């Protein structure tokens, strides 16, 4: 597969370099790494559109729709400049168009409205689109069969996204969003949808611990799938699972009562995990 068109731009690489994703991708063989960076560049581009808080929503819808049309064209045999960096990866690994479109659908959910205390069904749909769909693209690059690969994407994608939601409470509040599910909030007697009010309620800790428990069930199921050693490369998903599960455990140790401090793993631990899972079969 030619890699000339799928190198990350300096800006995208800068954003990626501080992430656990970047660490996980660096342990991959070059061809797979280049493929994953192409997928990441796509996700980064549409995510930046969704998170752009400047100006009205309509231009963001228009930008996302342009991405949708260009993805459709790519699969119809027309490679437009915006998606040229994806062409080699799509063709080589047989990535499904529906998964790229699902990611765009997830971004449109954020553009349509600032999500605040969604019900569990809406949160599940959101996680499937913004996280599990990325997993479905990724397992094709890792060479996994679709049946175990899609099951892994279902569970690990949800686990990672729920962990991000719990870690990003304050960042999401700052842009008017709250992804904690309504059912868990109501169970603790928290009503309404104002993120600033909800995130200062002392019962927020119990809500977050309940969501963390759900995330742990998904980590456990993802790890069970990987322990069965399905065909394909498992180094990157194993590393992502290990890193984010440890982040979740540290958040549980610290709790979610304000003032909260964003949890980061020490670089030495990240290096040890990268070595451990990078060398594992």
Phi, psi and omega in degrees: 000129176293136181252001187297326187271352189244016173293144179290142172293156179306321182292316180294320179295323178300316180292325182285327193297335180268007187257158174294330176304315182299318178300316181295321183287331182292342180273356183278156168302154190304315182298316179293321179298315179298319178298317180292324177294328176295315177298318180298317180299320176298310182298320180297318182296312183285329177294320178298325176296314183295326185270358179287112184268001182276127174081185184287168183282330188303316179298329178290321173301317182297319179295317179295323178294325177296320175298319180299314181297321182289325175294315177302316181296320179303317181281348175267002176102004179248117181263106179274156187305321184301326186248013182300328181293343180269342192303310184298319181293316179300312183292315187293320186257356179065043181291145184274132177304320185301330181285322173298317180294326178296320178299316178298320177302319179296319178295323178295331176298322179286330180282323182301318180202158171283108185297127181222117179049059179292156172288167187299323180297318179292321178297319178300316180297317179299313179298320180298321185282315187271344183235306184293324178297323176295321176298320180295324174293319186293318185293335175293320178292325179285354178080022179276150170292150188293323185298303177289328181294318179290326174295318177298317179300319180302311186277313182291323177301315179294317180300313181295318182292319178295323176297317177298319179301316181289330180279333187258023183308311185288321178296319179292320178302321182297336178249019171080023182242153177209113185262000178297134186288143184303320183298319180289325176295313181295328178299332178261011178078020180260122181239169181091183184220017180279112183301323182295322179286314184296319185283355173254000178286133184295342179280357180300329181298317180294323178297313182294324178293326177293320178291324177299322178297321177295317178300318180298324178296324178288320175300317182298317180290321177298317179294325178296318178298317182290327178295336177286355176054059174295162179302143174114173180279127183244002184301310184294311179296326176296318179293315179300317179298315182296316182293310185287329176294324176291322175299315179299316180297321178291325175296320177297322178297317183279332184082173185244014176287140178288152359283136181261149176242129182299128183279131172227142177280144176300147181300325180296320178292318177300319179296317179297317178296319179298319178294317182298310185275338176289332181266346183288153179284000000 
